[in-house]
Amino acid sequence: MAVFGGISSTGGKGNIAGGLISAFIIVCLRVGLGQRNVNAQVILLIIGVLLITAVALPNIIGNAKKALSMKKN
């Protein structure tokens, strides 16, 4: 939940608000999907994909910005 909220696992980045918002989103997903009788494994899969995307997205964006700046030079 912390990584999803923007808190760096290496420390030094992030804030409490991001962590609380991410916890709220994950709890709402679990409760909401559970009430819709979605299989528990599917709920875990959805949350896992969300977390993997949250970890990978900053790296993808950083690499894209770096590539664009190299093209300009």
C-alpha positions as CSV (number, residue, x, y, z in Angstrom):
1,M,0.0,0.0,0.0
2,A,2.8,2.4,0.8
3,V,4.4,2.0,-2.6
4,F,1.1,2.5,-4.3
5,G,0.7,5.7,-2.3
6,G,4.0,7.1,-3.7
7,I,6.2,6.3,-0.7
8,S,9.6,5.2,-1.8
9,S,10.8,1.8,-0.5
10,T,14.3,3.2,-0.3
11,G,13.1,6.1,1.9
12,G,13.2,9.8,1.6
13,K,10.1,10.3,-0.7
14,G,6.4,10.3,-0.1
15,N,3.9,11.5,2.5
16,I,1.3,10.3,4.9
17,A,-1.6,11.5,2.7
18,G,-0.5,9.3,-0.3
19,G,-0.3,6.3,2.0
20,L,-3.7,6.9,3.5
21,I,-5.3,7.4,0.1
22,S,-3.7,4.2,-1.3
23,A,-4.9,2.3,1.8
24,F,-8.4,3.7,1.3
25,I,-8.4,2.7,-2.4
26,I,-7.2,-0.8,-1.8
27,V,-9.7,-1.4,1.0
28,C,-12.6,0.0,-1.2
29,L,-11.5,-2.4,-4.0
30,R,-11.4,-5.4,-1.7
31,V,-14.8,-4.6,0.0
32,G,-16.5,-3.5,-3.2
33,L,-15.3,-6.5,-5.3
34,G,-16.1,-8.8,-2.4
35,Q,-19.7,-7.5,-2.3
36,R,-20.0,-8.2,-6.0
37,N,-19.0,-11.8,-5.2
38,V,-15.8,-11.6,-7.2
39,N,-13.5,-14.6,-6.6
40,A,-10.8,-13.9,-3.9
41,Q,-8.0,-14.9,-6.3
42,V,-9.3,-12.4,-8.9
43,I,-9.4,-9.6,-6.3
44,L,-5.7,-10.4,-5.4
45,L,-4.8,-10.4,-9.1
46,I,-6.4,-7.0,-9.7
47,I,-4.7,-5.5,-6.6
48,G,-1.4,-7.1,-7.6
49,V,-1.6,-5.7,-11.2
50,L,-2.4,-2.3,-9.7
51,L,0.6,-2.4,-7.4
52,I,3.0,-3.7,-10.1
53,T,1.8,-0.8,-12.3
54,A,2.3,1.7,-9.5
55,V,5.9,0.5,-9.1
56,A,6.7,0.3,-12.8
57,L,5.1,3.5,-14.0
58,P,7.6,6.0,-12.6
59,N,10.5,4.0,-14.2
60,I,8.7,3.9,-17.5
61,I,7.9,7.6,-17.4
62,G,11.5,8.4,-16.4
63,N,13.0,6.4,-19.2
64,A,10.6,8.0,-21.7
65,K,11.6,11.5,-20.6
66,K,15.3,10.6,-20.8
67,A,14.8,9.3,-24.3
68,L,13.0,12.4,-25.4
69,S,15.7,14.7,-23.9
70,M,18.4,12.7,-25.8
71,K,16.5,13.1,-29.1
72,K,16.4,16.9,-28.6
73,N,20.1,17.0,-28.2
